[in-house]
């Protein structure tokens, strides 16, 4: 019997000489960890990206 399930995803995009990366981890639909790594000029957008991903 399966008692625990873990999900993992990772994505990376490169454009205009900059790279953005996102990593998602979830355990049993209870804990969702979102790691967002954006270039320095976009660093203040990380919380907005994280919030939108949690809503989806």
Beta strands, then each sheet from edge to edge (+ up, - down):
strand 1: 6-15
strand 2: 18-27
strand 3: 31-37
sheet 1: 1+ 2- 3+
end
